[in-house]
Amino acid sequence: MKTLLIAAALTAAAAPVSSSFDAGAAVPLPPAVTAVHLHAAPAAPVAAAEPAGRAVVDRTVQIQGRELSLSLVRSGSAGMAVLSVPEHSAVNSLPDIAEADFRGLVVRASGCRLEGDIREVASSRGTIAISTGLDCSGAGS
């Protein structure tokens, strides 16, 4: 009854009435949605498109039998290194890594000297990232 009253009111107002509304037809389903797995980033460093004098490099490194992500960001002679758990890791925290091992990894990967403190990013699930500043003023690259 309510449908007929609304249709009559719209008709009386000279507004077009949808034929599907009058017929009580169902709204068509949206188009099918598909999901596709994306390929993992390559293990080799990939430099992002950045302004001159700035570089971002993401690497996958092996530590204690686990694959971890090492991101190096550099702008001029300053930079930052972040070791973190990959997004799709089965284990969602970093293994215990000695400070000397982290320092060696960052120096080998970046060619820069560590500057400042080594900082851990902790969560309820454990350490999820370790970061430090970089001084690349003496670096050859």
C-alpha positions as CSV (number, residue, x, y, z in Angstrom):
1,M,0.0,0.0,0.0
2,K,2.8,2.4,0.9
3,T,4.5,1.7,-2.4
4,L,1.4,2.6,-4.3
5,L,1.0,5.9,-2.4
6,I,4.6,6.9,-3.1
7,A,4.2,6.0,-6.8
8,A,1.0,7.9,-7.0
9,A,2.5,11.0,-5.3
10,L,5.5,10.9,-7.8
11,T,3.2,10.5,-10.7
12,A,1.0,13.3,-9.6
13,A,4.1,15.5,-9.2
14,A,5.0,14.7,-12.8
15,A,8.2,12.9,-11.8
16,P,9.2,9.9,-13.7
17,V,8.6,6.6,-11.9
18,S,11.0,3.8,-12.4
19,S,9.5,0.7,-14.0
20,S,11.5,-1.6,-11.6
21,F,10.0,0.3,-8.7
22,D,6.4,-0.2,-10.0
23,A,7.1,-3.9,-10.8
24,G,8.8,-4.5,-7.5
25,A,11.9,-5.9,-9.3
26,A,15.0,-6.6,-7.3
27,V,18.1,-4.4,-7.6
28,P,20.7,-6.1,-9.8
29,L,23.8,-7.6,-8.1
30,P,27.1,-5.7,-8.3
31,P,29.7,-7.0,-10.7
32,A,31.8,-9.9,-9.5
33,V,34.9,-9.0,-7.5
34,T,38.1,-11.0,-7.9
35,A,41.2,-11.1,-5.7
36,V,44.7,-11.6,-7.0
37,H,47.9,-12.2,-4.9
38,L,50.6,-9.7,-5.5
39,H,54.1,-10.8,-6.0
40,A,56.6,-10.2,-3.1
41,A,59.1,-7.5,-3.6
42,P,62.4,-8.6,-5.1
43,A,65.3,-9.4,-2.7
44,A,67.6,-7.0,-4.5
45,P,67.5,-3.4,-3.4
46,V,64.9,-1.3,-5.2
47,A,65.4,2.5,-5.2
48,A,62.2,4.4,-5.1
49,A,61.7,7.5,-7.3
50,E,62.9,10.3,-5.0
51,P,64.3,13.8,-5.6
52,A,68.0,14.2,-6.3
53,G,70.2,13.5,-3.3
54,R,67.5,11.3,-1.7
55,A,67.3,7.5,-1.8
56,V,65.1,4.8,-0.3
57,V,66.2,1.2,-0.4
58,D,64.3,-1.8,0.8
59,R,66.0,-5.1,1.2
60,T,65.2,-8.5,2.5
61,V,67.9,-9.8,4.9
62,Q,68.4,-13.2,6.5
63,I,69.0,-13.1,10.3
64,Q,68.9,-16.3,12.4
65,G,67.2,-18.2,9.6
66,R,64.4,-15.6,9.3
67,E,63.7,-13.1,6.4
68,L,63.5,-9.6,7.8
69,S,63.0,-6.2,6.0
70,L,65.8,-3.6,6.1
71,S,64.8,-0.1,4.9
72,L,67.5,2.5,4.3
73,V,66.5,6.1,3.8
74,R,69.1,8.7,2.9
75,S,68.8,12.4,2.2
76,G,72.2,14.0,1.5
77,S,74.6,12.8,4.1
78,A,72.0,11.9,6.7
79,G,69.9,8.8,6.8
80,M,68.0,6.2,8.8
81,A,68.0,2.4,8.9
82,V,65.0,0.4,10.1
83,L,65.0,-3.4,10.5
84,S,61.5,-4.7,10.8
85,V,59.2,-7.7,10.5
86,P,57.9,-8.3,7.0
87,E,54.2,-7.6,6.6
88,H,53.3,-11.3,5.9
89,S,55.6,-12.9,8.4
90,A,54.3,-15.9,10.3
91,V,56.2,-14.7,13.4
92,N,55.2,-11.2,14.1
93,S,58.2,-10.0,16.2
94,L,62.0,-9.7,15.6
95,P,64.3,-12.4,17.0
96,D,66.8,-11.3,19.7
97,I,69.6,-9.5,17.7
98,A,72.8,-8.5,19.3
99,E,73.6,-4.8,19.0
100,A,76.9,-5.5,17.3
101,D,75.2,-7.7,14.7
102,F,72.6,-5.0,13.9
103,R,75.4,-2.4,13.7
104,G,77.4,-4.6,11.3
105,L,74.4,-5.3,9.1
106,V,73.6,-1.6,8.8
107,V,77.2,-0.6,8.0
108,R,77.5,-3.3,5.4
109,A,74.2,-2.5,3.8
110,S,74.5,1.3,3.8
111,G,78.2,2.0,3.7
112,C,77.5,4.7,6.4
113,R,78.4,5.2,10.0
114,L,75.7,4.8,12.7
115,E,74.7,8.0,14.4
116,G,72.8,8.2,17.6
117,D,71.1,5.5,19.7
118,I,69.7,2.3,18.5
119,R,66.0,2.3,19.2
120,E,63.6,-0.5,19.5
121,V,59.9,-0.3,18.6
122,A,58.0,-2.6,21.0
123,S,54.4,-3.7,21.0
124,S,52.4,-6.2,23.0
125,R,53.7,-8.9,20.7
126,G,57.4,-8.1,21.2
127,T,60.0,-6.0,19.3
128,I,58.7,-5.2,15.8
129,A,61.4,-2.8,14.6
130,I,64.9,-1.6,15.4
131,S,66.1,1.8,14.0
132,T,69.1,4.0,14.0
133,G,70.4,7.2,12.4
134,L,73.0,7.2,9.7
135,D,75.9,9.6,9.0
136,C,76.9,9.2,5.3
137,S,79.2,12.2,5.1
138,G,82.3,10.0,4.8
139,A,80.6,7.3,2.6
140,G,81.8,6.7,-0.9
141,S,78.4,6.5,-2.4
